[in-house]
Amino acid sequence: ENVLPFLDKTEKEFVSKRRLEQGYLRKVLFKNKSTIKCSCCGKNFPVSFVWCSHIKKRNFCSLDEKNDINVVTPMCKFGCDDLFEKGFISVNNEGKIVQIKKVQNDNIEKYINGIINNRVINFSEKNSKYFNWHYEYNK
């Protein structure tokens, strides 16, 4: 009863692609810091708990956009990155977090309510086009 059925092995080799720019973007974004603030919730975390998050979905980016440091921002793994990635939150043209999609879970709603209207820490003219893309894509 406590064994998974029909598995004769639990590992498989596979070939995958690697994002060559990701290491460079992380290095520029995080520098040599040991901690960094999440751009959405504003909380300080060790860099190992923060993603170098694409504002505009990477698969929609041109080569130039993929190489633009302004296409990424630090977001914590504790909720902000996932909520942004899945389009529940976005950023308006004033650089403030807004809710796009409604949720059916009190814990998630409470988390979102705690960050709504926060000004994104690194919002600028240089990355506003990427935030605008995200907002329009998810509304």
N, C-alpha and C positions, 0 to 999 in steps of 0.2 A: 504493500500500500504506500510506502514512503519512497518508492523508486519511480523515477520517470520512465514511462513505457517506451519501448522501441528505440532507445538511443544506444547504438553500439559504440559511439565515440562522442566526445563533448567538445571537440575543437576541429576547426577547419581552416586551412590556409586560403587566403584570397589576396588578390591584387587590388590596390586602391590608388586613388589620386591623392596628392598632397597639395595643400594650399601653400604655394611657395612664398607668398607675400605675408602670410600670417605671423611668422616669427619676427619679421621686420616691423610690422605694424605694432605688435606687442612690445617690442623693444623701444620703439619711439614713444608709444602711448604710456607705458609704465616706467620707462627709463630704468634706473637701478633702485627704484623704490621697493621697500618691503611691504608697504601698505598703500592703498589708494582708495579714494572715495568713489562710490557708485554714483554715476552721473544722475540717476533718477531719485533714489531715496536719500542720497547725501551721506550715507553711513560709511565709515572707514573700515576696510577689511584688508586682511593679508591678500597679496596679489593672487595667491592660489585659489581664492574664493571669488575672484572677479574675472569675467570674460572680457575679451577684446571683441565687443559686439558690433556687428555690422548694423548700421542705421538703415541703409538701403539693402534689401536682400541681395546677397552676393551673386546669386545666379541671375539677377537682373542688371548687374553692374557691367559697364564696359571695362576694357582693360585699363584705361586711364583711371576710372573710378576705383577699380580694385587696388590700384597703386596709390590712391589718394589717402593720406593719413586722416583726413577729415571724414571719411566714410565710416570710421569706427569710433566707439566711445566705451568707456568702462562701465559695465553693468554687473551687479552682484548676481551670484548663483542662487541667492535666497529668495528670488521671486521676480525681481525687476527684469532680468534678461528674458525669462520665459514669458512673462506677461507682454513684453514688448514684441518678442519674436512671434507670438501667437496673435498679435493684433488687439489685445484687450486694452492696452494703453498706447498712446502715441504722444506726440509733442506738437503743440499748435505754433502759429507763426510768431508768438511772443516768447517761445521757449519754455512754455509751461506744460506739464503733464496733464493730459486729458484722458478720460475713459472713452473708448470707442465701442467696445462690445460689452453687453451686459453678461453677468455671470450668475449662475444658480447655486453658488456656494458661499455661505456666510463668511468663512475664513478668507477666501479670496477677495470678496467684496470689502472686508475690513482692511485687508492689506492695501488694496487699490485706494480706498478712501484715505489711507494714511499718507499716500504720496501724490494724490490729485492736487494740482495747482503748484507743486514744487517746480521751481525753475531748474531746468537741466543745467548742471554745473558748467559744462563746457559749450553751451549753445552759442553759436557765433554765425556771422554772415557766411563763413566758409563751409559750415556744415548744415546750414538751414535748408539748402536744397534737398539734402538727403532726408532730413526730418520731414520736409514737406512731401517728398515722395512716399515715405512710410505712412504718413497721415492719409494721403489720397488713396493709396493702395488698400488700406484697411478700413476706410469708412464705409 
